[in-house]
Amino acid sequence: MTLLIIGAGPAGLAAAEAASRDGAPVTIVDENLEAGGQIWRGGPASWQDRRARALWRALSTRAQVRWLHGTRVAAMAGARSLLLEGPLGPLRQDWDQLILCSGARELLLPFPGWTLPGVTGAGGLQALIKSGAPLAGKRVVVAGTGPLLLAAAHTIQQAGASVAALVEHQPRRALLGFLGQLARRHPAKLWQAAGLLRALAAVPMQHGAVVTGAVGQERLLGVTLSNGRVIDCDYLACGFGLVPNLELAGLFGLETAAGRVQVDAAQRSSEPAIWVAGEATGIGGVDKALAEGAIAGLAARGQALPAALLRARTRALAFATLLARSFPPPPLMREVCRPSTIVCRCEDVTAAELAPHRDWRSAKLQTRAGMGPCQGRICGAACQHLFGWEAPGLRQPVFPTQAATLALAASEDRDS
Ligand SMILES: Cc1cc2nc3c(=O)[nH]c(=O)nc-3n(C[C@H](O)[C@H](O)[C@H](O)COP(=O)(O)OP(=O)(O)OC[C@H]3O[C@@H](n4cnc5c(N)ncnc54)[C@H](O)[C@@H]3O)c2cc1C
């Protein structure tokens, strides 16, 4: 019986630990070279979070846990078989049970100048820093909405850069309301937020404003804000929230609603042999990912689900609901995106070219939007926000692949 886990972020690691506790073999595949997903990027040696360290301690002593690092799931190779692309080329991986923990990516919303070098996602800049990008001495504006902005600003400061401004779309009153809710229902989160706010005490904060433009010719020189201010900077890190990665869920034909995979109380999806955990079932953060991952791992092994674990998930889901209500993507960004603003940056398609179309399919056919290397992962979510279009469905292979992988897929097709 092969239990395959896709994704070695917090959800995948928790699933692997729970599923392999009784000695059962588990295979974990992740396209990153090291485990940890988005939040614990940088590899086990750099992890500070004691939960990450405990998971790693347990997993690294279990010989029955097999790791496929640097390996991406690209396509189906049969009913219970996947086509992977790893460091040694394409390979086929069969499975009997599968736990999908494919995480999330950033929602990037277009505005004039957003394609200039120096403009990144807030989490994207964090990831660059964790991979060693030198930022010391640089001036960075962090803008958008949500608590990820605080985490990003903190990482940027720790990298030796100065945060020229933190621009949060929500007005101060709404933020105080959010902190009040944290105090009442999630006091540990309030402590976390207070710690970050203390560390960022010297950072100029702008509330109730959004970025209206990135200024510069060859690269970023500054940003303009909706409150009329202009701020000089070398980098702009934008965070408008996260979007679940649903490419693989689409590949398996899992039921989704409101942009997330639907699961039952045991994290089981509409396909009985597939469980789903973490951001793919809805954006909620690391606590939700850990609780759901552990539940999925135990459920896949047919083991009882401890009441404490179920309570932890309930708490994490309540926090996720509060986050979604408190920090929706700013509606103002629809006006900030001008007719001449590029929306699909792979194929250089502007908002004016997209606007006449009634849905994503028509826009894609007539403008090539979503047909570049990102395959609509960035502009698809942006168009959902701008025009209310349903996000694009994907065809196999779900990621750009090497010719050798396509050749293996073709030979699998011929043989089947
Ligand atoms: C850019 C970014 C930065 C973030 N920074 C923070 C932060 O500073 N603080 C914070 O609290 N939260 C942060 N978050 C939120 C954080 O990601 C989640 O709370 C948490 O990591 C979710 O865990 P997960 O296991 O569900 O997903 P992830 O951690 O995203 O893990 C998913 C894993 O699946 C792998 N994967 C996906 N598709 C495939 C495939 N086809 N083949 C192989 N592997 C695949 C990915 O490589 C990834 O390692 C960030 C999110 C993003 C997107």
The ligand as an ORCA input file, in Angstrom:
! r2SCAN-3c Opt
* xyz 0 1
  C       4.930     33.317     -0.646
  C       4.316     33.006      0.710
  C       4.935     33.443      1.886
  C       4.369     33.173      3.141
  N       4.976     33.656      4.281
  C       4.383     33.437      5.482
  C       4.936     33.979      6.699
  O       5.960     34.652      6.680
  N       4.292     33.752      7.859
  C       3.139     33.013      7.905
  O       2.583     32.817      8.991
  N       2.608     32.472      6.795
  C       3.180     32.685      5.598
  N       2.595     32.188      4.467
  C       1.428     31.336      4.617
  C       1.951     29.902      4.762
  O       2.318     29.441      3.468
  C       0.949     28.925      5.249
  O       0.409     29.353      6.448
  C       1.516     27.519      5.473
  O       2.827     27.377      4.968
  C       0.623     26.565      4.772
  O       1.181     25.263      4.773
  P       0.805     24.254      3.607
  O       1.550     23.010      3.939
  O      -0.658     24.199      3.422
  O       1.371     24.906      2.274
  P       2.844     25.322      1.797
  O       3.700     25.712      2.919
  O       2.628     26.279      0.688
  O       3.429     23.952      1.172
  C       2.952     23.420     -0.033
  C       4.082     22.627     -0.656
  O       3.568     21.916     -1.784
  C       4.551     21.893     -2.782
  N       3.900     21.686     -4.075
  C       2.837     22.351     -4.590
  N       2.541     21.868     -5.815
  C       3.440     20.885     -6.076
  C       3.672     20.022     -7.181
  N       2.919     20.060     -8.293
  N       4.687     19.135     -7.122
  C       5.478     19.066     -6.019
  N       5.312     19.866     -4.942
  C       4.308     20.761     -4.972
  C       5.221     23.256     -2.679
  O       6.539     23.227     -3.200
  C       5.213     23.513     -1.166
  O       6.422     23.158     -0.549
  C       3.170     32.434      3.210
  C       2.555     31.985      2.028
  C       3.116     32.269      0.783
  C       2.415     31.769     -0.469
*
